[in-house]
Amino acid sequence: MFVLQATKRLFYEGEKRKMKYIVCSDHVGYALDMVVATTKEAPQLLPLEEERTCSECEKKAEYIVANE
């Protein structure tokens, strides 16, 4: 099962859900909340090292929020 955009992914591996958001500083809180609410796990917050656009708006993305 895939959700919304290519930069925002949700898929199943057995019983475990994996999520990944590419977000700007304005949407990092939203992405953290979504991963915790969906997976019930603490996500990783990593700096983004490439030029990407936020999955929630058109600003420059700065972080990867994921439970992978």
C-alpha positions in Angstrom: 0.0 0.0 0.0 1.5 3.4 -1.0 0.5 6.8 0.3 0.3 10.1 -1.5 3.6 11.2 -3.0 6.9 9.5 -3.9 8.7 11.3 -1.0 6.2 10.0 1.5 6.0 6.2 1.7 4.1 3.7 3.7 4.4 0.0 3.1 4.0 -3.2 4.9 6.7 -5.7 5.6 5.0 -8.6 7.4 3.3 -6.8 10.4 5.8 -3.9 10.5 4.8 -0.6 8.8 7.7 1.5 7.3 7.3 5.2 6.7 9.6 7.9 5.3 8.9 11.7 5.1 11.1 14.3 3.4 10.2 17.6 5.1 11.2 21.2 5.7 11.6 22.6 9.2 8.0 23.7 9.3 6.6 20.2 8.8 9.1 18.1 10.8 6.7 18.0 13.8 3.9 16.8 11.6 6.0 14.1 10.1 7.2 12.9 13.6 3.6 12.8 14.8 2.4 10.9 11.8 5.1 8.2 12.1 4.5 7.7 15.8 0.7 7.6 15.4 0.9 5.1 12.6 3.7 2.8 13.7 3.7 3.3 17.5 7.6 3.5 17.2 10.0 6.3 17.8 11.2 7.6 14.4 14.7 8.7 13.3 15.3 12.3 12.4 18.1 12.7 10.0 19.5 15.7 8.1 18.9 15.6 4.4 22.1 15.8 2.3 20.6 16.3 -1.1 18.4 19.0 -2.7 14.7 18.0 -2.4 11.4 19.6 -1.9 9.2 19.1 1.2 6.6 16.5 0.8 4.0 18.8 2.4 4.8 22.1 0.7 7.1 23.7 -1.9 9.9 24.7 0.5 13.4 23.2 0.5 13.4 20.0 2.5 15.9 19.7 5.4 15.1 16.4 7.2 14.2 12.8 6.7 11.8 11.4 9.3 11.5 7.6 9.1 11.2 4.5 11.1 13.4 2.4 8.8 
